Amino acid sequence: MSSAKKAAAANKAASAGEASFAEESTAVEEAPSAGKASPAKKTSSAKKAASAKKAPAARKKAPAAKKAAPVKKAAAVKKAPAPRKQVVAPQKATAAVSASPARTVDPHPRGESRTALVRRARRIDRELAEVYPYAHPELDFENPFQLVVATVLSAQTTDLRVNQTTPGLFARYPTPEDLAAANPEEVEEILRPTGFFRAKTKSVIGLSKALVEQFGGEVPGRLEDLVKLPGVGRKTAFVVLGNAFGRPGITVDTHFQRLVRRWRWTEETDPDKIEAAVGALFPKSDWTDLSHHVIWHGRRICHARKPACGACPIAPLCPAYGEGETDPEKARKLLKYEKAGQPGQRLKPPQAYLDAGGRPAPPLGAG
């Protein structure tokens, strides 16, 4: 090799050594900067620092969580007695009801059983039978014909006014044949005090003609025959059947309707439905006397506008007690007829009524 080539090779080797030295120096110089922490290392260290800072906060919150737990337990403890009270309350109420004052019936008997209703209704009737042992039809009559005519005339007026009017009518027309052939104008004049005298004249003359033409002048003893007569409905028919023929029937007049609803025996308002509902509560044999007891009580004590509750013998059995006057002294002033020492409605009452202290009514125009 020539000297020139050797020199060139030596120069290249020197240059290569300097380059490698320079790279090594650069690596050595960059090493300390890497020791200072690179951005990636700074990020990881920051996260560690943040987690280190959060740790105390989490530790601080931990006790709060522990405190919250007892609060929930306390709330649960407070709520626990609530259902116990609800269970105990009905037991106390039941005990209070069973130990309540000795009333004969529930003051609100709308929810009473069928058996309880029947017992209460029959007890009321028994009590009234003791109060009015002399109860009877309050129309004067001597035979079925007079009773059916008087009952037709009693519509829209009092039995007293009918009793004061019929003596003159029957004195002039004693039989169905006589009344069937009567002059309507003359009959109207006699019946004028009873009110609605023209319509009533038409009815009594018409039923008299029907009795003569269809039944030989005799009043029939069957419901289906009686209701065919002019002016005769079920109420009139039952009055006649029960009091002239001894056949049981319920007389649903205005007093009867009012009292059985007030006593909550039924809530029906139609007379036929009332008759069926009340009749189902009693033996058929009791129907006629039951009608007298209820009607008499309605006329004497249990009035429509102001019942005398304070003088009522069946007050403990009545769910409507308190609708009227409850003061005994004031209630006694509301009593009528023999209960107040006043005359009754019949001019010729039965002897049993007179024996019980009842007084006969005065004739028309007297006093």
Buried (B, 14 or more C-beta within 10 A) or exposed (E): EEEEEEEEEEEEEEEEEEEEEEEEEEEEEEEEEEEEEEEEEEEEEEEEEEEEEEEEEEEEEEEEEEEEEEEEEEEEEEEEEEEEEEEEEEEEEEEEEEEEEEEBBBEEBEEBEEEEBBBBBBBBBEBBBEBBEBBBBBBBBEEBBBBBBBBBBBBEBBBBBBBBBBBBBBEEBBBBEEBBEBEEEEBBEBBBBBBBBEEBBBBBBBBBBBBBEEBEBEBBBEBEBBEBBBBBBBBBBBBBBBBBBEBBBBBBBEBBBBBBBBBBBBEBEEBEEBBBBBBEBBEEEBBBBBBBBBBBBBBBBBBEEEBBBBBBBBBEBBBBBEEBBBEEEBBBEBBBBBBBEEBBBBBEBBEEBBEEEBBBBEEBEEE
